[in-house]
Amino acid sequence: MYLLKIITCIALGLLIASCSSGAAESTPSTTEPASSTPTSVVTPFPTAALAASATPIQRSSPTALQLAVFSPTPPITETSVPTETTVQGTAPQATELASSPTIVPSPTSRPVIDTYWLSRPVSRKDDPDRIDYIDRTYPYGGTQFGTREVHLGVEFVNPRYTPVLAAADGIVLFAGLDDDTQIGPVLNYYGNVVVIQHQFLGIEDALFTVYGHLQEILVETGQTVSVGERIGRVGDSGIAIGPHLHFEVRVAEGLDYHSTRNPALWIAPYPQFGTLAGILSAGTEDAALGRTILVRDEDHTWETYTYGSDRVNGSELWHENFVLPDLPVGEYEVIVSNENGRNLFRDTVEIRNGGTTFVEINIEE
């Protein structure tokens, strides 16, 4: 019995750790562009589906996202623009890199299909101090170097009672405590939680957004909501340390914890910003987990990581295992090194406005 209590305490500790984000990032200064509303409908687009060309990375075998052949590009909805000098947040500066042989990456052909159909669930319109960007210290698929459970969502770290907004038009699938309905890995995990179902032109499967650890819920199950509508307030209900919004994107199954996708590939970038995504392959599958990737320009260095578990779902379109959102447009070096500082990969990429730049990294150690 004593041993059982110890094991139970350890398991609970891991769950608590998995829902607390790291150090707060510096707040970008912003200006407020005009907003627009992404196109959404109730019925799916009636055309043939675009099948994925390769087996997804995920191991939980969720229902695949079905995109119509002629999927439109919905307008981007934005609320703020960070300045180029502050977007990096708490990313560490790069250390001096050891010299390495010139590495020529193999050119690849990837479909240019972006799904930036969601608005940010936190807005600075009424308060410039609110944080409307994804916390970089505990990203989707992250484990903080193995110290936490793998993260299947992203964090927006804000004070308690900060308004939480619907990321798109939709219908509330669930609103309430998750003490009877399991939304997370266990009951009572997200506390006060809202799940909204969305349907867009060009996508056959329903898309769901999840808003967890709320202090208050301002909507009811079955209610129709519009993009930008207040649905709750930031809190720390459920298993959480400190107030923050836990935000997820799920495909096909709104109440299935293992149907998540990376929200950074669905939330529209700021104007004049874009997203870097890619897949890193190593000698073994385990060797590709949790790898550090440096991304830098002349003035700043960002750090991102490959997904820390094979249980993390990649996109059916990209099959990615790392994403770094909200990079200003321009050229960047992408660098992967080994523990001794020797470069295993080094290449230059260009971030384009409002789009995804994809890079394939193949390393051997």
C-alpha positions in Angstrom: 0.0 0.0 0.0 2.8 2.4 0.8 4.4 1.7 -2.6 1.1 2.3 -4.3 0.8 5.7 -2.7 4.3 6.7 -3.8 3.5 5.7 -7.4 0.2 7.6 -7.4 2.0 10.8 -6.1 4.6 10.5 -8.8 2.0 10.2 -11.6 0.0 13.1 -10.2 3.2 15.2 -10.1 3.9 14.5 -13.8 0.4 15.6 -14.8 0.7 18.8 -12.8 4.1 19.6 -14.4 2.7 19.0 -17.8 0.2 21.9 -17.6 2.6 24.6 -16.3 4.5 26.7 -18.8 8.0 27.9 -18.4 9.4 31.4 -17.9 7.3 34.3 -19.3 8.4 35.7 -22.6 9.0 39.4 -23.2 6.0 41.1 -24.5 6.1 42.4 -28.1 4.9 45.9 -28.8 2.1 46.0 -31.2 -0.1 48.0 -33.5 -3.7 47.0 -34.3 -4.4 46.1 -38.0 -7.9 45.9 -39.3 -9.4 42.5 -38.6 -11.4 40.3 -41.0 -13.5 37.2 -40.5 -12.4 33.7 -41.8 -15.0 32.0 -44.0 -16.8 29.1 -42.2 -19.8 27.0 -43.0 -21.8 24.2 -41.4 -21.7 21.8 -44.4 -18.4 20.4 -45.9 -17.2 21.4 -49.3 -18.7 18.8 -51.7 -15.6 17.8 -53.7 -13.2 14.9 -53.8 -10.7 14.7 -50.9 -7.0 15.2 -51.2 -5.4 12.1 -49.7 -2.1 12.4 -47.8 0.8 10.9 -49.7 2.7 9.4 -46.8 2.0 7.8 -43.5 1.6 10.4 -40.7 4.1 10.6 -37.9 1.4 9.9 -35.3 1.1 6.6 -33.5 -2.4 7.0 -32.1 -4.0 6.6 -35.6 -6.5 9.6 -35.5 -8.9 10.1 -38.3 -7.0 11.8 -41.1 -7.8 15.3 -42.1 -9.7 15.4 -45.4 -9.1 18.5 -47.6 -11.0 19.2 -50.8 -9.0 19.6 -54.0 -10.1 23.2 -54.5 -9.9 24.4 -50.9 -10.1 28.2 -50.8 -7.7 30.4 -48.8 -9.8 32.1 -46.1 -8.8 35.7 -45.2 -6.4 36.1 -42.3 -7.8 37.4 -39.1 -5.3 39.3 -37.0 -5.3 41.3 -33.8 -1.7 42.6 -33.4 1.7 42.9 -34.8 4.8 42.4 -32.7 8.0 44.3 -33.5 10.9 42.4 -35.0 13.1 43.2 -32.1 11.0 41.6 -29.4 9.3 38.5 -30.9 12.1 36.2 -29.8 11.0 36.1 -26.2 13.2 34.0 -23.9 15.1 32.1 -26.7 18.7 31.8 -25.7 21.5 33.3 -27.7 23.5 31.0 -29.9 27.0 29.9 -28.7 30.0 29.9 -31.0 29.5 27.0 -33.4 32.3 24.6 -34.3 33.3 24.5 -37.9 31.9 21.6 -40.0 31.9 20.4 -43.6 29.6 22.2 -46.0 26.2 20.4 -46.1 24.1 20.7 -49.2 20.4 19.9 -48.4 18.4 17.9 -50.9 15.7 19.9 -52.6 12.2 18.6 -51.8 8.8 19.1 -53.3 6.0 20.0 -50.8 2.5 21.1 -51.4 2.0 24.8 -50.6 -1.2 24.3 -48.7 -1.6 26.4 -45.5 -4.5 26.1 -43.1 -4.2 29.4 -41.2 -7.9 29.7 -40.6 -7.9 30.5 -36.9 -7.7 33.8 -35.1 -5.8 34.2 -31.8 -7.8 33.3 -28.7 -6.4 36.3 -26.8 -6.5 39.8 -28.1 -4.5 43.0 -27.3 -7.2 45.2 -28.7 -8.3 46.4 -25.2 -5.0 45.8 -23.4 -1.6 45.9 -25.1 -0.1 44.0 -22.1 -2.0 40.8 -23.0 0.0 38.0 -24.5 -1.5 36.8 -27.8 1.5 34.8 -29.0 2.3 31.1 -28.2 4.6 30.5 -25.3 7.9 29.2 -26.8 9.2 27.5 -23.6 6.6 24.6 -23.7 5.4 24.3 -27.3 3.3 21.6 -28.9 5.1 18.3 -28.7 7.5 19.7 -26.1 8.7 18.0 -23.0 11.2 20.6 -21.7 14.1 18.2 -22.2 12.2 15.3 -20.7 11.2 17.0 -17.5 7.5 17.2 -18.3 4.8 15.1 -20.0 4.6 15.7 -23.8 2.5 18.7 -24.5 -0.4 18.3 -26.9 -1.4 21.9 -26.9 0.1 25.4 -26.6 0.0 28.0 -23.8 -1.1 31.7 -23.8 0.3 32.9 -20.4 -1.9 35.7 -19.1 -3.3 36.9 -15.8 -6.4 35.4 -14.3 -9.7 36.8 -15.8 -8.1 37.8 -19.2 -10.8 37.4 -21.8 -10.6 34.2 -24.0 -12.1 34.5 -27.5 -13.5 32.0 -30.0 -10.8 31.3 -32.6 -13.4 30.9 -35.4 -17.2 30.7 -35.9 -18.6 27.5 -34.6 -20.9 25.6 -32.2 -20.0 24.8 -28.6 -19.6 21.1 -28.3 -18.8 21.1 -24.6 -18.8 23.8 -21.9 -18.3 23.0 -18.2 -16.1 21.1 -15.8 -14.4 17.9 -17.1 -15.2 15.9 -14.0 -17.7 13.6 -15.8 -16.6 13.9 -19.4 -13.0 13.2 -20.1 -11.4 15.9 -22.3 -7.8 15.5 -21.3 -5.7 12.4 -20.3 -7.7 12.0 -17.0 -10.9 13.5 -15.5 -10.6 16.9 -13.9 -7.5 17.7 -16.0 -8.6 21.0 -17.7 -11.1 22.1 -15.1 -13.4 24.6 -16.7 -13.1 23.8 -20.4 -14.8 24.8 -23.6 -14.7 22.8 -26.9 -15.9 24.5 -30.1 -16.7 22.7 -33.3 -15.8 24.5 -36.6 -16.5 23.6 -40.2 -14.6 25.4 -43.1 -15.1 25.4 -46.8 -12.7 22.9 -48.3 -12.4 20.6 -45.3 -14.6 17.6 -44.8 -13.6 16.7 -41.2 -14.8 19.0 -38.4 -12.1 21.0 -36.7 -12.3 21.6 -32.9 -10.6 24.1 -30.6 -10.2 23.4 -26.9 -9.8 26.1 -24.2 -8.7 24.7 -20.9 -8.1 25.8 -17.3 -10.6 28.7 -17.5 -11.6 30.7 -14.5 -15.0 31.4 -15.9 -17.1 30.0 -18.8 -19.3 32.5 -20.6 -21.0 30.1 -23.1 -23.2 27.0 -23.0 -23.1 23.7 -24.8 -25.0 24.0 -28.1 -24.5 27.7 -28.4 -23.4 29.2 -31.7 -20.4 31.6 -31.4 -18.7 34.0 -33.7 -14.9 34.5 -34.2 -13.7 36.9 -31.5 -16.6 36.3 -29.2 -15.8 36.1 -25.5 -16.3 32.5 -24.4 -14.5 32.5 -21.0 -11.7 34.0 -18.9 -8.2 32.8 -18.2 -7.7 30.8 -15.0 -5.9 27.9 -13.4 -8.7 25.4 -12.9 -8.0 21.7 -13.2 -4.4 20.5 -13.0 -2.4 23.7 -13.6 0.2 25.8 -11.9 -0.5 29.5 -12.5 -3.1 31.1 -14.7 -2.8 30.5 -18.4 -4.9 29.5 -21.4 -4.2 25.9 -22.6 -5.3 25.9 -26.3 -5.6 22.8 -28.6 -6.6 22.0 -32.1 -8.3 18.7 -32.7 -9.4 17.0 -36.0 -12.5 14.9 -36.4 -12.9 13.9 -32.7 -13.5 16.9 -30.4 -13.4 14.9 -27.1 -10.4 12.7 -28.1 -7.2 13.8 -26.3 -5.1 12.0 -29.0 -6.7 13.8 -32.0 -4.6 17.0 -31.6 -2.6 18.8 -34.2 -0.1 21.7 -33.8 -2.1 24.9 -33.3 0.9 26.9 -34.7 -0.1 25.6 -38.2 -3.7 26.8 -37.8 -3.4 30.2 -36.1 -2.8 32.9 -38.7 0.6 34.6 -38.5 0.9 38.3 -37.8 1.1 40.5 -40.9 4.7 40.4 -42.3 5.4 37.2 -40.3 5.5 33.6 -41.3 6.1 30.1 -39.9 9.0 27.7 -40.2 8.1 24.0 -40.1 10.0 20.9 -41.0 10.9 17.3 -40.4 14.2 16.1 -38.9 15.2 12.6 -39.6 18.1 10.8 -37.8 19.6 7.3 -37.8 16.8 6.0 -35.5 13.4 7.3 -34.6 14.4 7.9 -31.0 17.4 10.0 -32.2 15.0 12.4 -33.8 13.0 13.1 -30.7 13.5 16.3 -28.7 16.3 17.6 -30.9 17.3 21.3 -30.5 17.1 23.4 -33.7 18.6 26.9 -33.8 17.1 29.5 -36.1 18.8 32.9 -36.3 19.1 36.0 -38.4 21.7 38.8 -38.0 20.2 40.1 -34.7 18.3 37.3 -33.0 18.4 33.6 -32.2 15.4 31.4 -31.7 15.4 27.9 -30.4 12.8 25.2 -31.2 12.6 21.5 -30.7 11.4 18.4 -32.5 8.4 16.7 -31.0 9.4 14.7 -27.9 7.4 11.6 -28.4 6.1 9.4 -31.3 2.6 9.9 -29.8 2.5 13.5 -31.1 0.5 13.9 -34.2 2.0 15.7 -37.2 -0.1 17.3 -39.9 -1.4 15.1 -42.7 -0.3 17.9 -45.1 3.3 18.4 -43.9 4.2 15.4 -41.7 6.3 17.8 -39.7 8.0 17.1 -36.4 8.9 20.7 -35.5 7.3 24.1 -35.9 8.5 27.7 -35.1 5.7 30.3 -35.6 5.7 34.1 -35.7 9.0 34.8 -37.4 9.4 38.1 -39.2 9.7 37.7 -43.0 13.3 37.4 -44.1 16.3 35.0 -44.3 17.4 32.8 -41.5 20.0 30.1 -40.8 18.7 26.8 -39.6 21.3 24.9 -37.6 21.4 21.5 -35.9 24.5 20.5 -33.9 25.5 17.5 -31.9 26.4 17.6 -28.2 30.0 18.6 -29.0 28.9 21.6 -31.0 29.7 20.1 -34.4 27.2 21.2 -37.1 25.2 18.3 -38.5 23.0 20.6 -40.6 23.2 24.2 -41.7 21.1 25.9 -44.3 19.5 29.2 -45.2 15.7 29.5 -45.5 13.4 32.4 -46.3 10.3 33.1 -44.3 7.4 34.4 -46.4 4.6 36.6 -45.4 1.6 34.7 -44.0 2.9 31.3 -45.1 4.8 28.2 -44.1 8.4 27.6 -45.1 9.2 23.9 -44.9 12.6 22.3 -44.5 13.7 18.7 -44.4 16.7 17.9 -42.2 18.6 14.6 -42.5 21.4 14.0 -40.1 23.8 11.2 -39.3 25.9 11.2 -36.2 
